[in-house]
Amino acid sequence: MEYFLQQLINGLTLGSIFGLIAIGYTMVYGIIGMINFAHGDIFMVSGFIALMSFMILGIAGVTWVPLALALVLVIAMIFTSVYGWTVERVAYRPLRGSFRLAPLISALGMSIFLQNYVQLLQGARSKAMPPMIEGGFTLMERADGFTVDLSYVRLMIIVATLVLMIAFTTLIAKTSLGRQQRACEQDKKMAALLGVNVDRTISLTFVMGAGLAAVAGCMYLLLYGVIDFYEGFVVGIKAFTAAVLGGIGSLPGAMLGGLMLGLIEAFWSGYGSVEGKDVAAFGILVLVLIFRPSGLLGRPEIEKV
Amino acid sequence: MRGSDAALLSVSGVHTFYGSIEALKGVSLQVEAGEIVTLIGANGAGKSTLLMTICGDPRAARGTVRFDGRDITRRSTYEIMRSGIAQSPEGRRIFPRMTVLENLQMGALTADPAHLEEDLERAFALFPRLKERQHQRGGTLSGGEQQMLAIGRALMSRPRLLLLDEPSLGLAPLIVRQIFEVIGEINRTQGMTVFLVEQNAYHALKLAHRGYVMVTGEVTLTGTGAELLANKEVQAAYLEGGS
């Protein structure tokens, strides 16, 4: 029971990070119907931006952790959004209206470019960061000394993800910007006929996806303390899997898919083998796609962006 | 005295291509402020293409479109729509996964948010059915209701020029009559300028002040609604058995 609880906490944390990244995949798919394979690398870039920001703030003498954390989040979101915006502008917009595979190939190219770009600038080795937030709550203790811990970092990740997802869902459902995004997703031609600047809306979608990936990047760095140029590929593929699992194009689906994938990995590592966790994650994906080809929540009447 | 330069909408010598197909072959026409002008013609004559060309999608290859004296030929669609034109397009294009209310809010995108409540009330007064269905998704509405919504949505931006593409298409005669009554009403009470594209020539010409006839990408005839209704060619081509 105690062990189960600990794996649940671990799974929720990992799932939160997957979910935040998966939203970027699903939103871009919803609005322009392409898989942005560079999105995982955008997440990786945000990890490096966060790392550098922590170091610069450290040198500048900002040592109060909550302030440093808030500043790093804001800086990472801003710079990562610029990356997301630029990728769309440079690699995808010129190809809009060309054949369907063109932007997909361009996305793969962008992904490779970003990996090599970071490798050149930062080196191929993992960069490590000392833990910023230490300690946590001990929820339970078993007779043999096994404790169920909810570290402050994990708590923060779960809470921040929850808050962001509520805010984001509200943004899409209730605001004019969200309506414009949904309008573009459903009928771009009509959206333009109502005065929507479709290109700008698509750009904003990339910016929002990158902003959420930036939060995920900061969280990932805080949780694991290391980042390398290849990290985006692995985590990106997982988050993409999460988006497909939940039903690509569906916002709640991306969140659900992320959480499920995180839980599957945590429990598989906990009760089976750590090496087998990817097999489990992708195995479940295959099963879901066999029985529900459009994913768990990917029905046409589900709200998509 | 108002010359053609002072017309609210002035289309002159417009050619539009779809790939290598010339859909419009030098179309010229004017719509004066306060008028209902109709464009009739057979399926495939280029009527919808003209409405879309006015909105910049596709853009005219040659010729000019002037709205309120300004050349809008090369503007982006969203800029043109923000300058005071609204369209209820071919096929209605209701956002199927948005509620009726959200569809109307989308129509109000370019309008002053302070007018929203008032404009919603006005749309609901014109089409009471929309009020009953306001929380229903657009995709679940009947054809007639979707057409009402498309017109209501176009009106939400308080346009100075309303473009309507075949509002009667596929609707029961009773609904068609209701919709044409509403078009007449917004013209009379709000002074709305309307450019109406129709295959249902009889209703359109009865309602309109003036009309144009289009055949395969060219305007072949023009006159007042009554003149065109009495015209033998028009009668033979567009009014046989029409009602």
Interface residues (C-beta under 8 A of the other chain):
Chain A: S176 R179 Q180 R182 A183 Q186 D187 K189 M190 A191 A192 L193 L194 G195 V196 N197 V198 P300 E301 E303 K304
Chain B: C55 D57 S76 T77 Y78 M81 R82 A86 Q87 P89 R93 F95 P96 R97 M98 E102 Q105 M106 G107 L109 T110 R137 G139 R153 S157
